[in-house]
Amino acid sequence: MEGVLSPDELTRLREEFAAKPSYRLMQNAVTRASIDDIALDREIVNSTAHTFSTVLDDWKVTDQRVSGRCWLFAGLNLLRASAMKQMGLKEFEFSQNHAMFWDKIERANYVLEALIATCDRDLDDRTVAYLLDVLADDGGQWNMFVAIIQKHGLVPKEAMPETESSSNTRRMNAVLRTLLRRGAKSIREAGQHGLAEARAEKSEVLRALYRVLCIHLGTPPERFLWQWSDKDRKFHRDGWLTPLEFATKYVQIDLADYVCLVHDPRPSSPVGRTFTVEYLGNVVGAPPVTYLNVEVEVLKQIAMRTLLAGEPVWFGSDVGPMMSNEYGIWDARLHALPALYDTDMTMSKADRLMYHESAMDHAMLFTGVDVVDNAPRRWRVENSWGAEKGHEGFYAMNDSWFDEYVFEIAARRDRLPEALRQAADMEPIVLPAWDPMGALARPIGRR
């Protein structure tokens, strides 16, 4: 039969491997130590210092623990920078649990509405199958973060602290998926009798989901007493506030004024056009998740200018490749895998997207940049994996890694050139629900 892996070919593969002493040497090394340790380029490690010409952070990192809440952590870390300054605090965190609670219930409503809209399609329809696969995931996008804050506000971490399930979401998410898939069945069946029947069934599903979320995460406060002592030990009391009142008072930036810029180099994604991904969102009625596609140099220049102006930058990337948690470094050539394996592993950024080798799967915060001759050569990154990883939780990203693995930043509209401001208001091209530009909303755990 054609295509069968024959005994002769297997013999040839074995003989070729045995004939190269360097292969046996690599075998000896990699069977005893981590491949990343063996392939680590020591010259890159030695030349990548954790020093930057501009550094904004003087606070400790946060920890999303075993969850996929990076997008929420990065967004809240961006907001806390100005909140700490306003309140005179050295350390402060908004409640990530509060934001996740409302994302979970809003996301459930959003996906159930999507299933109502598609209830006339077969279960093996690709969109329906996709919706059933991604139920209750932890991930999200910048626009989804904005939608939650604008509707449900913010609370300090002490008003709704972490729980076992917020810090380790796997078991809770499994329960939510079971309820959502059971609900999807009943909603699709009710939908055969009309929209009112489907929505009535959806309300019953949401009642159960809300109950489960309260059991796992606690009940979000309607009001709380906010008081604190600043870094000079001066006492302050604001009195009783709702989450929306707290957000209005302590978020000093207009979240609705931000534009998501992406570098999507696929031939099917024209530069200067806006995109959205079908069924990517969390709050029904909120503005859609929209991207404006630009060249990577545009991302860099806008991110650099924002940092030099004293503001951190939220960004999305493919976090895993060419990373060292031990040294807190990203570099596009950090691990010399082609040399170790004696094989070409080169793929362009566009090809990696198209062939499922790369996707935006982690959001973080730029809090510094090293500028030489008016160009960035290294970026300081605040991660949300705790202080035990990286350089006390912070990382140094060489500019080569930005080129290959950074896909998105959230930028103020007034920092965009006029042509991009106009382009950002164009009607977006709709990408299918499974497009890799929606991947950041799908991770269910941390790397």
Secondary structure, DSSP 8 states (H G I E B T S, - for coil): -TT---HHHHHHHHHHHHT-HHHHHHHHHHTTS-HHHHHB-HHHHHH--S--SEE---S---B--BSS-HHHHHHHHHHHHHHHHHHT-SS--B-HHHHHHHHHHHHHHHHHHHHHHTTTS-TTSHHHHHHHHSTT-----HHHHHHHHHHH---BGGGS---HHHHB-HHHHHHHHHHHHHHHHHHHHHHTT-HHHHHHHHHHHHHHHHHHHHHHH----S-EEEEEE-TT--EEEEEEE-HHHHHHHH--S-GGGEEEEE----TTS-TT-EEEETT--SSTTS---EEEE--HHHHHHHHHHHHHTT--EEEEE--STTEETTTTEE-TTSB-HHHHHTS-----HHHHHHTTS----EEEEEEEEEEETTEEEEEEEE-SB-TTSTBTTEEEEEHHHHHHHEEEEEEEGGGS-HHHHHHTTS--EEE-TT-GGGGGG---S--
